Amino acid sequence: QDYLDSTVEITGYFHGWDLLGELDSPPPVTRSDWVIADNSGAIYVTGMLVQQLNPSSRDQVGTVIRLTATVNISQEEVYLEAQSIEVLPEQ
């Protein structure tokens, strides 16, 4: 609740259309919602896709991205509404 409507910046891993099966629920907004994950867990993202990445490709799971998004909730499920996405270079 504290973060609702807040803007957050997350650096995490692209997990496409929940390709690792981390989330127990369907996408909260559209079937095109995708997943970002970090050490604290995974969460759905809606609003825009990562242009360079294919959300159905397991080969691109783990690509590091920086996401700026607004925290929202739909039917008890918290999700992020993307404002900007940057694919970070591999270290």
N, C-alpha and C positions, 0 to 999 in steps of 0.2 A: 504494500500500500504506500509506503514512504516514497517509492520511486515513480509511482504512477504519474504520467504526463511529463516526467523529467527527460532531459536529453542526456544520453550516456555515450561514452566512447569505449569500445571494446576491441582489443586485439585478440583474435582467436583463430580457430581452425574451421575452414569451410567443410561442412559435412553434407552438402547437397540436400536432396529430398529425404532427409533422415535415413541415409544409406546404411548407417550403423545401428539403426533401430534403437536409438537412445531415448526417444520420447514415446510415452505410452498413449498418446492421443493423436487424433488426426490434425492436420494443419488448421489453425484457428480462423484464418481469414479466407484464403484461396488455396486451391490445389497446388499453386506455384510457390507457396511458402517454403522456405528452405531453412537449414539449421546451421547455427554457429555454435561452437563449443570451446570451452577452455577448461582449466583445472577444476573450476567450480561446478561444471555441468554443461548442459546444452539447452538451447532455447530457439524457438521458431523466429524467423525474420520474414516480414512481408513488405510490400511497397516497391521493391526494385530487385532485379536479379543482378548478380555479379557478371558483368558483360563478358569477361574473358573466360569464365568458368561454366562448365556444363553440369547442372545439378543432378544429372542422372549418371555421371561418370565416377566410378569408384577410384579411377586413377587420379582424380583431382581432390579427393578427400584428403584433408590435412594441409591444404594450401593455406598459408597464413594471410589473414585479411584484417584490415582495420575498418571497423564499422562505427558510424555515428548514427544513432537512432533514438526514437522516442519510445518510452515504455508505455505499453497499453495492455488492456485486459479484455478478453472476450469469453463469456461463459466460464468464468473462473480460471481461464488459462492466460497467463501472462505471456506476452510476445513483444517483439521489437518491430517498430515501423522504421525502415531504413531511410536515412536522409542522404548519406554518402557512404560509398564503399571504395576502399583502396586495396588492391592486391599488393602485398609487400614482397620485395625480392627475397629469394631463398638465401639463407645465411651460409 
